[in-house]
Amino acid sequence: MSHAVPELWINPQSSAARQAAEWRRTGRTADALLMDRIATRPQAEWLNGPEPQAVVQARTTAAAREGRTAVLVAYYIPHRDCGSYSRGGASSAAGYRQWVDEFAAGLGDRGAYVIVEPDAVAQAVAGCEQVVAKERYALLAYAVERFKRQPGTRVYLDAGNAAWHPDTSRLVEPLKQAGTALADGFALNVSNFQTDAVSSAYGNQLSEALGGKHFVIDSSRNGNGPHPGAGAATSTPTGIDPRDDESWCNPPGRALGTPPTVQTGTSPLDAYLWIKRPGESDGTCRGGPDAGQWWPAYALELARNARG
């Protein structure tokens, strides 16, 4: 299935690319070479503010010009991140649906990988008090259906990570209510550090429960697995958000993971993607800047620790 998908697009103006260029200009050649491990690989573009259409159109147009596919993240659900570091999103359900329509219009007929709302389902399952689960799932289903109307668009609904809800059965009905039947599949490990092996096993189990749905894995920062403080993926009590201890937030000693590819050699795994852009902060913890802000020192550590 994945063999027919064009190669993934690399943004030549990414933060990592600009950082590598700056370090070359200032003589930090060795660091620039390390930064190339990020800059020369495709990463997702996060749409997390109002008026997404122009950016979506620009990225997909640039990708199409090269015969490649852009990876985009729709991240504007109301009560986003349950008020944590990445709080924000649309102020109302109506506002969100309008935002989704604008995003879809930007896609046109060029196609893309679209990752729908990281954490949104898993947080609702965990019991985010700000969220009415039924309303959230309806909004997610709207987004999935609307994006799938665009020719060539592959849609993956986020399903959290293996440490968050170790019992996959807790996610099955919520994912169905959130539109997974119309999606190409689901996304795992976005902005997290679970290994490919752990995420694949979890994904296969969830896929079976969802009638064979395919999935993608965020391998951007999982080269060394989770921080030791996070514990094993199977040790988190069901229903407890493992992020409460902040072992997920800018943990030290992590590394880049499997380079992005749609050639996984195994089904139902469609792709390894770098959805979380390596070097962007998880939030204001461990000395980091605001969530999503470029942090060159952290990016350099991820690249330095990578195996290739």
C-alpha positions in Angstrom: 0.0 0.0 0.0 2.7 2.5 1.0 4.9 1.8 -2.1 2.6 4.0 -4.3 3.1 7.0 -2.1 5.5 9.7 -3.4 8.6 10.4 -1.3 8.1 12.8 1.6 8.9 16.5 1.2 11.8 18.2 2.9 11.3 21.9 3.8 14.5 23.7 2.8 13.7 26.5 5.1 13.2 24.5 8.3 14.6 25.7 11.6 17.2 22.9 11.4 18.2 23.9 7.9 18.6 27.6 8.9 20.5 26.6 12.0 22.9 24.4 10.0 23.5 27.2 7.5 24.2 29.7 10.3 26.7 27.4 12.0 28.5 26.9 8.7 28.8 30.7 8.3 30.2 31.1 11.9 32.6 28.2 11.6 30.8 25.6 13.6 31.2 23.1 10.9 31.1 19.9 13.0 27.8 21.0 14.6 26.4 22.0 11.2 27.1 18.5 10.0 25.3 17.0 13.0 22.3 19.4 12.4 22.2 18.1 8.8 20.9 14.8 10.3 17.7 16.8 11.0 17.7 19.4 8.2 18.0 16.9 5.4 15.1 14.7 6.5 11.3 15.4 6.0 9.4 16.6 9.0 5.8 17.6 9.6 4.4 21.1 9.5 2.1 21.9 12.4 -0.9 24.0 11.8 -1.7 25.3 15.3 -3.0 28.8 14.8 -5.9 30.6 13.0 -6.1 30.9 9.2 -4.3 27.7 8.1 -5.2 27.8 4.4 -2.3 29.8 3.1 0.4 27.7 4.9 -1.2 24.4 3.9 -1.4 25.6 0.3 2.2 26.8 0.3 3.6 23.6 1.7 1.6 21.2 -0.5 2.4 23.3 -3.6 6.1 23.2 -2.8 5.9 19.5 -2.3 3.9 18.8 -5.4 6.4 20.9 -7.4 9.1 18.3 -6.4 6.8 15.3 -6.9 6.7 14.7 -3.1 4.2 14.6 -0.3 4.0 17.0 2.6 3.3 15.8 6.1 0.9 18.2 8.0 -0.5 18.2 11.5 -4.0 19.6 12.3 -3.6 20.9 15.9 -6.4 23.3 16.7 -9.0 21.4 18.6 -10.9 23.3 21.4 -9.2 22.9 24.8 -6.1 21.7 23.1 -3.6 19.9 25.4 -6.1 20.1 28.2 -4.7 23.5 29.2 -1.1 22.3 29.5 2.0 23.6 27.7 0.4 23.6 24.3 -2.9 25.0 25.4 -5.0 26.9 22.8 -7.0 25.9 19.8 -10.3 27.1 18.5 -12.7 28.9 20.9 -15.8 27.0 19.8 -17.0 24.0 17.9 -18.2 26.2 15.1 -14.9 27.9 14.9 -13.1 24.6 14.7 -15.2 23.3 11.9 -14.5 26.5 10.0 -10.8 26.1 10.6 -11.0 22.5 9.3 -12.7 23.7 6.1 -10.0 26.3 5.6 -7.3 23.7 6.1 -9.0 21.4 3.6 -9.3 24.2 1.1 -5.5 24.7 1.3 -5.0 21.0 0.4 -6.7 21.4 -2.9 -6.0 18.3 -5.1 -2.3 18.0 -4.2 -2.6 15.5 -1.4 -0.7 15.2 1.9 -0.3 13.1 5.0 -2.5 14.7 7.6 -2.1 13.8 11.3 -5.3 14.7 13.1 -5.1 16.3 16.5 -2.3 14.8 18.6 -3.4 13.8 22.1 -7.1 14.7 21.5 -8.6 11.2 21.8 -6.2 9.9 24.4 -6.7 13.0 26.6 -10.5 12.6 26.4 -10.2 8.9 27.4 -7.9 9.9 30.3 -10.7 12.2 31.6 -9.7 15.8 30.7 -12.2 17.8 32.7 -12.3 20.6 30.2 -13.6 18.3 27.4 -17.0 16.9 26.7 -15.9 13.6 25.1 -18.9 13.2 22.8 -18.4 16.7 21.4 -14.7 16.3 20.9 -15.2 13.0 19.0 -17.8 14.6 16.8 -15.4 17.4 15.9 -12.6 14.9 15.2 -14.9 12.9 13.0 -15.8 16.1 11.1 -12.1 16.8 10.5 -11.4 13.3 9.3 -14.3 13.3 6.9 -13.5 16.7 5.6 -9.8 16.1 4.9 -10.6 12.7 3.2 -12.7 14.6 0.6 -9.5 16.1 -0.8 -7.9 13.9 -3.5 -4.8 12.1 -2.5 -5.0 13.1 1.2 -4.1 10.3 3.6 -5.5 10.9 7.1 -4.3 9.4 10.3 -6.2 10.1 13.6 -3.9 10.4 16.6 -4.2 7.5 19.1 -1.6 8.6 21.8 1.2 6.3 22.7 1.8 2.9 24.2 2.5 4.2 27.7 -0.6 6.4 28.0 -3.3 3.7 27.7 -1.6 0.4 27.8 -5.0 -1.4 27.4 -5.8 -0.7 23.8 -9.4 -1.7 24.4 -10.0 1.7 26.1 -9.3 3.5 22.8 -11.3 1.4 20.3 -14.8 2.9 20.8 -13.5 6.5 21.2 -11.4 6.1 18.0 -14.5 4.8 16.1 -16.6 7.7 17.4 -13.8 10.1 16.3 -14.0 8.9 12.7 -11.4 6.2 12.3 -13.6 4.3 9.9 -13.1 7.0 7.3 -9.5 7.6 8.1 -6.6 5.8 6.4 -5.5 4.8 9.9 -4.1 6.1 13.2 -0.9 7.7 14.4 1.2 6.6 17.4 3.9 8.1 19.6 3.5 11.7 18.4 6.0 13.8 20.4 6.8 10.8 22.5 9.8 8.5 22.9 8.4 4.9 22.9 10.6 2.6 20.7 9.6 1.4 17.3 9.2 -2.1 18.6 6.9 -1.1 21.4 4.8 1.2 19.2 4.6 -1.4 16.4 3.4 -4.1 18.8 0.8 -1.7 20.3 -0.2 -0.6 16.8 -0.7 -4.1 15.6 -2.9 -4.8 18.6 -5.0 -1.7 18.1 -5.2 -2.3 14.3 -6.6 -5.8 14.9 -9.3 -4.3 17.2 -10.2 -1.7 14.5 -10.6 -4.2 11.7 -7.2 -4.0 10.2 -6.7 -0.2 10.2 -3.2 0.9 9.2 -1.0 3.2 11.3 2.1 5.4 11.3 4.7 5.9 14.0 6.4 9.1 15.0 10.1 8.0 15.2 11.5 11.5 15.4 13.1 11.3 18.9 12.8 7.6 20.0 16.3 6.4 19.1 17.1 5.9 22.8 13.6 5.1 23.9 11.8 6.9 26.7 13.6 8.6 29.6 14.3 6.1 32.4 11.9 8.2 34.6 9.1 7.3 32.3 9.2 3.6 33.2 8.2 0.8 30.8 5.3 1.2 28.5 3.4 -1.5 30.3 3.9 -0.1 33.8 1.6 3.0 33.7 -1.7 2.3 35.5 -4.6 2.3 33.1 -6.2 5.7 32.7 -3.3 7.6 34.2 -1.6 10.2 32.0 2.1 9.2 32.1 2.9 12.8 31.3 2.0 13.8 34.8 5.6 13.2 35.9 6.9 15.3 33.0 9.4 12.5 32.0 8.0 13.2 28.5 8.9 16.9 28.6 12.3 17.7 27.0 14.0 14.6 28.6 17.8 14.5 28.4 19.8 11.8 26.6 17.3 11.2 23.8 18.2 10.6 20.2 16.8 10.8 16.7 15.0 7.7 15.6 14.3 5.8 12.4 14.6 8.3 9.4 11.2 9.1 7.9 10.1 6.6 5.2 7.0 5.1 3.6 9.0 1.9 2.9 8.4 0.0 6.2 8.4 -3.5 4.7 5.6 -4.5 7.0 1.8 -4.1 7.1 -0.2 -2.5 8.6 2.6 0.0 9.4 2.4 2.6 6.6 5.3 4.9 7.5 7.8 6.1 10.0 7.3 9.9 10.2 9.0 12.7 12.0 5.8 14.3 13.2 7.3 16.1 16.2 10.0 18.3 14.7 13.3 17.3 16.4 14.6 20.3 18.3 11.3 22.0 19.0 10.6 22.3 22.7 7.9 20.2 24.5 7.3 23.1 26.9 8.9 25.3 29.6 10.5 22.4 31.5 14.1 21.5 32.0 15.1 25.0 30.8 13.2 24.8 27.5 11.4 27.6 25.7 7.7 27.6 25.0 6.2 24.5 23.4 6.9 24.3 19.7 9.8 26.9 19.9 13.1 26.0 18.3 15.8 25.0 20.8 19.2 24.5 19.0 20.9 22.9 22.0 18.3 20.2 22.3 18.3 19.6 18.6 22.1 19.2 18.7 21.9 16.6 21.5 19.3 14.6 19.6 21.5 14.6 16.5 24.7 13.8 18.4 23.1 10.8 20.1 21.7 9.4 16.9 23.1 6.2 15.5 23.2 7.4 12.0 
